[in-house]
Amino acid sequence: MDKDRIDRTIKQAISKGVFPGAVLLCAVNQKIVLHESYGMANVFKQEKMRKDHIFDLASLTKPLATALAISKLIEWHQVSLDQTLGSILTEFKSTEKTNITIDMLLRHTSGFPAHKEYFKKIIPANKNPNQYLRHLLVHEVLENKIDTCQVYSDLGFMVLSWIIETITGQRLDRFVSDQVYTPLEIEDLFFIDLNQKKDRFHPYAQKMVATQQCPWRRRLLVGEVDDENAWAVGGIQGHAGLFGGAGGIYTLCCEILNAVQNTPTTVLAPDIIKRFVVRKNHGDMVAGFDTPSKENSASGRYFSTLSLGHLGFTGTSFWIDPETSVIIVLLTNRGHPLRSNEGINIFRPQLHDLIYSELM
């Protein structure tokens, strides 16, 4: 493997302003062949990126927290993929959403809109933020008929975290930590509760990668969730809020790979994960995960059609290929200091192609 070529490619991207810094981890057959850090974690402090830096993982929360939590509830027969929203949350019973299933929420075929700026209503309202968010979700008008098309939606995963909390009596962050991360001995995947007094002695406080210079919060975000809707309700939500490092993501990717390949797992039930990753008619998203699209896939040209992955708005991603047992975790701070920087969309698949050609 020509590590120097990969290093040069990433350093060129940094020099061109694609992102200030990155951590890259590549593995084949669950053996790490490359784990390196590049550039800056915080351009204002000139803080060099380290391999153990912690990133705001944004939408990686969906597959790596919310979907896996739901898989545990299915394993314990506390919910099923075809169970309806109205049968779990009484608030939805007399609405147009009553017949949306868990599977539709996971696969983004629920009919919910892609995104809503709920924070603009939540922040000025003198109400309990989580309860008000749930009120907004109940009264949200569906944009499509249920199970007719796939529209990638944060809202569906907000509902899933509500379901998890209702059934378990635990908040999403605690449940997924207790049932998934801790048994796998993963310490560097966690949510940050913004309602807790900030602890500067937190073991990861000095390892946080900066995200945007937020115009409305009027500060640089470090260890504070970038996503506005997650921020407005205290930092813990089903669509965003997870923080983590490449090591923890890799450990979790290995567990997911084992489940899909039907080899021994520690916490995930292979039969359930394999049901999650079956493609259906509507699009590239399976239950909780993305898969390579036929054209211009973020995964590049070489990941097989069986591959699973996801992107995060902050510049994060992972891809797992069950055919070749290749795992690539790419974490960048592409939105630091400005969100408008979208050069990673072109760079990411090119890097994946380079790495894959070197590995295979």
Secondary structure by P-SEA (a helix, b strand, c coil): caaaaaaaaaaaaaaacccccbbbbbbcccccccccccccccccccbbbccccccccccccccccaaaaaaaaaaacccccccccccccccccccccccccaaaaaaccccccccccaaaaaaacccaaaaaaaaaaaaccccccccccccccaaaaaaaaaaaaaaacccaaaaaaaccccccccccbbbbcccccccccccccccccccccccccccccccccccaaaaaaccccccccccccaaaaaaaaaaaaaaaaccccccccaaaaaaaacccccccccccccccccccccccccccccccccccccccbbbbbccccbbbbbbbcccccccccccaaaaaaaaaaaaaaaac
